[in-house]
Amino acid sequence: MKRWQKRAPPPLLKNNPQNQRMSNMAFKDAKRCIAKAKRSGERCKNPAVKGYSVCRVHGANSKNRGGAPKGSLNALVHGCFVDRFLKPGEEVMFNKFMDGLKNDIPDMNESSDYAIAVTAGMVFIRLQRAIEGDAQPNSVDFLSKTLIRHLEALKITRHARKGTDINLPSPAQWALELIEKTRRRQKELDGNREVRALPGDVIDVEVTDVEEGDDM
C-alpha cells in the first residue's frame, strides 16, 4: 500500500446494536471503544455508546453507570449525603452514636470536629454491618482500628485547640467490646458448638508433673 492511500476503516462487529444506527456514518466521525485485548493489546473496533468510552460488549450499560455497587460499604460517604446511604435502622444507630459524641462534646460546632465525628459515625455503621454480616475477623479488626483512630483524632485535635480533655472510650475498651460482640455472634451461628479462641485470647491450661518412666 502506498503512503498516500488511506486505510479502509476496520469492520464493525455484527453483534453490536450500535452498528445499525452508525453504519451510515464515517468511522472517523464515530467515537471508538477504548477497550483493548489483554494478550494482543489490540483496540476494540466497535463504536462507543453515547456517554461512554466503551461499547456495550465492554460494559456500557444505561442501567449501571459504574460506581460502588448498591449496598456496598464503599458507597458510604460522610457529610450532608449520609442519610442517602443509611437504612432506616442504621439511621437510628447513627443518630445515637452522634448524640453520644455531642454529650461528650457539648460545644462541637467547629467544622473540623463535626467532620471527624461524622466520619467516625460512618465507620461505626460499617463496623456494625461487618459484625452482623458475619464478616471475616480481619475486616472487623480493620474497621475497629479505623474507628479508634478517628476517635483519637477527634480527641487530639480537640485538646490541641481547646485544651480540654474528652471522655471517650479507650482503645482497650473498644477492643474488648468488639471481641465480646464477635464471640456472641459466633455462638449464635455455631449453636452449641464450642467457639474457637480469638487471636490474643488467653486459654486456661492445666500443667501436671510427669514422673520418670511415664510415656509422654
ABEGO torsion letter per residue (X at the ends): XBAABBBBBBBBBAABAAAAAAAABBAAABBBBABBBAAAGBBBABBBBBGBABBAAAGBBAABAEEBBBGBAAABBBEAAAAAABBAAAAAAAAAAAAAAAAABAABABAAAAAAAAAAAAAAAAAAAAAAAGBBAAAAAAAAAAAAAAAAAAAAAAAAAAGBBBBBBBAAAAAAAAAAAAAAAAAAAAEABBBBBBBGBBBBBBBBBBBBGBBX
